Amino acid sequence: MRLLAPLLLIAAAGLGACASHGRSTPAPAPVAERGTIGQVIYWRAKPGKFDEYTRYVRDVAEPIDAEAQRTGAFLSVTTFMTRDTASVWTHMRVFVLRDSAQLRGMSALIDAATARLEPDTVKRRLRGEYSATLRESAGRVTTTILR
């Protein structure tokens, strides 16, 4: 019993040190891991298709993006939406990339991910035709990420 109290005290001190260490701010990732380029793609949902296009992004585009990201197409992607009728876009997708080399390869890796997830070329073509009924391009810009 005499040994149990000091052991419990040491264990509690160790847990306390680990807990406070876990709350510390992590060191920032190296620039190459954080990304230096943003590829911003703007889409405008066709009239009456906002919700349907939002579902398409969630159910079709996001799984493709996850597969493409797994293979190194980009570091991350975030989709923004607005119902502001004065805006030229309704859906903005921001891809964060490590560098211009990754940007150059992004499209091919997304296409490859699309083919892996849907190997049937007829189904892929029909899905592309369907997406064209939901949205139209509202622009694209490549940006430098300010750090």
Backbone torsions as a table, in degrees:
resi	resn	phi	psi	omega
1	MET	NA	-34.8	179.2
2	ARG	-63.6	-35.0	-180.0
3	LEU	-76.8	-25.4	-177.0
4	LEU	-65.7	-42.4	-178.2
5	ALA	-62.2	-49.0	178.0
6	PRO	-63.5	-36.6	179.0
7	LEU	-65.1	-40.9	177.5
8	LEU	-64.5	-38.7	178.6
9	LEU	-64.2	-43.4	179.1
10	ILE	-65.3	-42.5	-179.9
11	ALA	-63.8	-43.3	179.5
12	ALA	-63.6	-41.2	178.6
13	ALA	-64.0	-40.6	178.6
14	GLY	-64.4	-43.3	177.4
15	LEU	-64.6	-39.3	178.2
16	GLY	-63.2	-40.9	178.8
17	ALA	-65.4	-41.3	179.1
18	CYS	-66.2	-41.2	-178.7
19	ALA	-64.5	-42.8	-179.4
20	SER	-70.9	-31.0	177.7
21	HIS	-66.2	-38.3	-179.5
22	GLY	-65.4	-24.4	-179.5
23	ARG	-87.8	-7.3	-178.7
24	SER	-70.9	154.1	179.7
25	THR	-71.3	125.9	-179.9
26	PRO	-68.5	153.1	177.1
27	ALA	-64.8	142.7	179.5
28	PRO	-63.1	146.9	178.9
29	ALA	-68.9	150.8	174.7
30	PRO	-57.1	151.9	-176.3
31	VAL	-53.0	-42.0	-178.1
32	ALA	-60.8	-32.1	178.7
33	GLU	-80.8	-28.1	-179.4
34	ARG	-80.6	-28.4	-178.4
35	GLY	100.8	147.4	-179.6
36	THR	-123.2	-10.7	-175.8
37	ILE	-129.7	142.2	171.3
38	GLY	-116.4	132.4	172.5
39	GLN	-107.7	110.7	-175.3
40	VAL	-106.3	124.0	-179.4
41	ILE	-119.8	126.5	-178.1
42	TYR	-105.2	134.3	176.2
43	TRP	-126.7	150.3	173.9
44	ARG	-120.3	118.5	175.6
45	ALA	-64.8	139.2	178.1
46	LYS	-67.6	157.0	-178.3
47	PRO	-51.5	130.0	179.3
48	GLY	76.9	5.2	-175.0
49	LYS	-114.5	9.7	-176.3
50	PHE	-55.9	-53.9	-177.1
51	ASP	-66.2	-39.4	179.8
52	GLU	-65.8	-40.6	178.1
53	TYR	-68.7	-36.9	176.4
54	THR	-59.9	-42.7	176.7
55	ARG	-63.8	-39.0	178.8
56	TYR	-61.1	-44.3	178.3
57	VAL	-60.1	-47.7	-177.6
58	ARG	-66.3	-45.4	-171.2
59	ASP	-88.9	-25.7	-176.7
60	VAL	-112.9	-55.3	-174.5
61	ALA	-68.8	-43.3	-176.0
62	GLU	-63.3	-41.6	175.3
63	PRO	-62.9	-37.7	176.3
64	ILE	-63.6	-44.7	178.7
65	ASP	-59.6	-42.1	-179.5
66	ALA	-62.2	-41.3	178.1
67	GLU	-66.9	-42.8	179.5
68	ALA	-65.3	-40.4	178.7
69	GLN	-63.9	-38.8	178.9
70	ARG	-59.1	-31.3	-178.8
71	THR	-95.5	7.0	173.5
72	GLY	93.2	17.9	-179.5
73	ALA	-65.6	-34.7	-178.5
74	PHE	-163.1	169.2	-179.3
75	LEU	-84.9	-40.5	179.9
76	SER	-159.9	163.8	174.9
77	VAL	-143.3	140.7	176.3
78	THR	-133.4	136.9	177.3
79	THR	-107.4	130.3	175.3
80	PHE	-111.9	148.0	179.4
81	MET	-132.0	149.8	171.9
82	THR	-142.8	143.7	173.5
83	ARG	-102.2	9.7	178.7
84	ASP	-65.9	111.4	-175.9
85	THR	-68.3	-15.7	177.2
86	ALA	-80.8	-14.0	-179.0
87	SER	-78.4	145.4	177.4
88	VAL	-78.8	-13.5	179.5
89	TRP	-125.6	155.4	174.0
90	THR	-112.7	-28.0	-178.8
91	HIS	-132.9	126.1	178.8
92	MET	-120.8	127.4	179.3
93	ARG	-113.4	124.5	-177.5
94	VAL	-113.3	113.8	177.6
95	PHE	-99.6	129.0	176.4
96	VAL	-100.4	129.7	-176.5
97	LEU	-125.0	153.0	-179.2
98	ARG	-66.1	-46.0	-174.2
99	ASP	-164.4	-178.2	-177.2
100	SER	-68.0	-28.9	176.3
101	ALA	-63.4	-43.0	178.3
102	GLN	-65.5	-38.6	177.4
103	LEU	-59.9	-44.4	-179.3
104	ARG	-61.2	-33.0	-178.1
105	GLY	-92.3	-6.8	-172.7
106	MET	-59.4	-48.1	-175.6
107	SER	-60.4	-45.2	-179.8
108	ALA	-63.9	-38.8	179.7
109	LEU	-70.3	-34.1	175.5
110	ILE	-67.8	-42.4	177.4
111	ASP	-60.9	-42.1	179.5
112	ALA	-64.8	-40.0	178.3
113	ALA	-64.5	-40.5	178.2
114	THR	-60.0	-45.1	-179.5
115	ALA	-66.5	-35.8	178.0
116	ARG	-66.2	-41.4	-177.7
117	LEU	-76.3	-28.4	176.6
118	GLU	-136.8	87.4	-175.4
119	PRO	-67.5	-22.0	-177.8
120	ASP	-75.0	113.3	-176.5
121	THR	-64.4	-33.2	179.0
122	VAL	-65.9	-44.5	178.7
123	LYS	-63.8	-39.1	177.9
124	ARG	-63.6	-42.6	179.6
125	ARG	-63.5	-44.3	179.3
126	LEU	-63.0	-38.7	178.0
127	ARG	-64.6	-39.9	176.2
128	GLY	-62.5	-41.3	177.4
129	GLU	-64.7	-40.3	177.7
130	TYR	-62.2	-44.4	-179.0
131	SER	-61.5	-32.4	178.9
132	ALA	-66.8	-21.3	177.0
133	THR	-81.2	-12.1	-174.7
134	LEU	-101.5	-26.2	-168.7
135	ARG	-150.2	166.7	169.9
136	GLU	-139.7	151.9	-179.2
137	SER	-67.4	137.4	177.1
138	ALA	-118.3	6.4	175.8
139	GLY	131.5	174.6	-178.0
140	ARG	-157.9	144.9	176.7
141	VAL	-149.1	142.6	173.6
142	THR	-103.0	131.4	-175.0
143	THR	-122.6	159.9	169.3
144	THR	-96.7	135.8	178.9
145	ILE	-86.0	121.0	-179.6
146	LEU	-79.7	128.1	178.9
147	ARG	-117.3	NA	NA
